[in-house]
């Protein structure tokens, strides 16, 4: 199983730069760095670290025109994958953010890379690319979000794939924010990828706790049965536990 985009941390670059960002006024640039630690790296409902903690970081550089580039780095761990034995994940991002009326849009490109794989050139088939379109609309106290991702050749060379997600963030009393997400992953060749098409979901609560540090507690899951969760890993019971429901704690801070 490989990286699929955590609800609170995995692609922070998709959001607009935070208020703590560093401004380079002469160049019209806003630079945001966000380090994070999480009890489990979960993306689209599936653990990317086999239930183990991860240390992560994002870098976002946005021009005043709306164009941006960025990167996301995390440790990762995959069990018995025939096409990805890396222990790191590096995502490179580029795109354009703009507004139409009250609707905020983000059209972007993401390359998912796995440095350090012990694979011969041409056999590192876990790496792939996606195009993404994200939209958000704020109607206080709620922010509604929707996104669609498309890959012409998904992880494991599993063919074309789409991921559609929707959700909301709601501001609560005492500076808490509640979040909910639901998404669905379609893959052309499920056997090559390792799971059937599936539903993912998450619920979370976050709040700044000290000196700009935000704590996020989330519940993540999928509708994938254990026997269908990457059985290619060769486990005797047919699948892995990385698709199970789980609770994740994340601490992050933007600079």
N, C-alpha and C positions, 0 to 999 in steps of 0.2 A: 504494500500500500504506500502511496506517496502523497506529497503535498497537494491538496485540492483547493485555497485562498483564505485564526480564531476570531470570533465575532468582535472581541474587544481589541485584538492586537495583531492579527496576522498580516493584514495589509492596511496599516494605519496610513500609508501613503495615499490611499484612495480618498482620504478626508482632506479638507482644506487645512492649511498650516495653522498651528495652534497660536494662541495669543503670546506665548513665551518665545516665539520664533525670533531669530536674529535677522534684522533688516540690513541689506546692503543697498542703501538708497541710491548711490551713484550708478549702480547697475540695474536697479529696479527689481532686486531679487529678495525673496524671503526664504530663509534656510531654517529648517526644523529638524532636530535630531531627537529621537525617542528611544532610549534604552528601556528594556523590560525584562522581567523574570516571570516565569509562569510555571505552575505545577504540572502542566501537561500542554504540549503544543497540539491544539485541536484545530483542524481546518475543514470546513464543510461537514462537521459532525464526526470526523475520523481523526484519531490520534496519529500524529506524525513522529512521536517519540516513544511509542509503546507504553504510554502511561507515565513516562518519566519527565522530570522538569526540563525546562529549556531556558537558555539565555539568548535574548534577541535584541536586535537593534534596527531602527529604520532611519533613513535620511531622505528628506524631501527638499528639493530646490525648485521654487516656483518663481517665474517671471511675472511682472505686473500685467503682462498681456494675457495670462492664464496658462501659458505653456509651462510644463513641469517635467522634471526627471527625478528619479529616486531609486532607492535600493532597500531591500529587506534581507537580513541575515539571521539565521537561526541554526542551532544544532538540530539534528534529526536522526532517527534510528528506525530502520525497517528490518523486518524479520523474514528471512528466507526468500527475498525478492530475487527473481532471476534477472532483473534489469535495473536494479538500483541498490548498490551496497555502500552508498555514500553516508557520511555522518554529518554533513553540512548541507544547508540549502541557501542559495543566493538567488533572490528575485530582482530583476532589473525592470524598471518601469519608466514609461514616458507617456505623455498625453497632454490634454488641453481641458481646462476647467472654465466654464462660462455659465451665465445665467440668462434665462428667458422668462421675463416677468419675475414671479416669485419662485421659479423652478431652477434649482442648481443642478448642473449637468457636468459629467466627467467622462470624456471619451479617451480611452487609453490602451496601451499595449503592455503586456507583461511577458517576460522571458523567465522561465523557471529552470534554474541551473543547479547542478549538484557537484561542486568541486571535490576532488579527492577520490573519485570512484576508481576502484581497482578493475577497470574495464578497458579493453582495447578500443582505439578510436573507431567510431561507427557502431559500437555496440552499447553505448550509453543511452538506451532508449527510454529512460525515465524522464529525460529533459523534454520540454515542449514549450509552446507559446500560446498565448490567448489574446484576443481582443475583448475589451470590456466597455460597457456603457452603463454608467451609474446615474441615478437621479435622486434628488431629495427635495422635500417641500416641508416647510415649517408652518405649523398652525398651533401656536402656543396653547398648552404646554407640550405639544407633541411634535416630533419630527418624523415624517414618513419617508421610507427609503425603498428603492427598488433597483435591481441591477441584473444584467444579463452578460454572460461570458460565452465566448465561442472559441473553440480550438479546431483547426483543420486536421490536426493529428495529435490526439491527446496522449497522456502518459502511457508508456508501454506500447507506443505505436498502435493505439486502440481505435484509430480513426476519428472522425469528426465527433465533437462533443459540445453540449450546451449545458450551462448551469444558470438557472433562474432563481432569484432570491428576492423576498420582500420582507419588510419589517417596520418597526417603529422604535424610537427612543422617547421616553416620557420623563419630563422633569418633575420630581417629587419634592415634598417638603424636606427640610434639613439638608438640602443640597445633594440629595440622592438622584440618580438617573436609572430608570428601569428600561431594559431593552428586550426586544423579542425579534427573532428571525425565523423564517421558514424558507427552505429552498428545495430544488429538485435537480438532480444530476442525470442527464441523458448521455449515454456513450454508445457509439456505433458498434464496437466489438467488445462486448462485456467480458468475454473469456480472456482476452488479452489484457484488459484493465484489471480484472480481479474481483469485481462485484457486479451484481445486476444494477440497473437504474434504481435510484433510491431517493428517499425523502430525508432531508436533514432539518434539524430544529434546535433552537437554543432560547433560553431565558436567562437574564442576568440583572445584576444590580451593581452599580458603581458609584464611587464618591471619592473626592479628594480627601486624603487622610492626614497628610502632613507635608508642608514645604513643597507643594506642587505635585506630590506623589499621589497617583490615583490607584485605588484598590478596586478590582473588579472580581466579582464572584459570579460564575456562570454555570448553568446546567446545559450540557450538550448531548445530542443523540442522533441516531438514524433509525430507519426501519429495516436495516439489513440484519438478517438472521445470522447467528454465529457460523453456521455451516456455509453461508454464502460470503463470508467476510474473508476474502483473499485465500481461498483454499489452496492456491498454487504454492503457498508457503510450505506445504507438506506436513502440516500438523496432523497428528493421529485423529484428533476430533474434527478435522475437516476445515477449520477456520481459525481466525484470530479474534482477540478481544478488543481490537482497536476500533471496532464499529459500535461497541457497547455505549450505553448512557454513562455519563461521568460528570463530576463536579470539578471545576477548574478555578484556581485563584491566580490572578495576575496583578502584578505591581508594575506601574509604568510612570515615566515622567518625561514631558516634552521640554526641550531647551531651544 
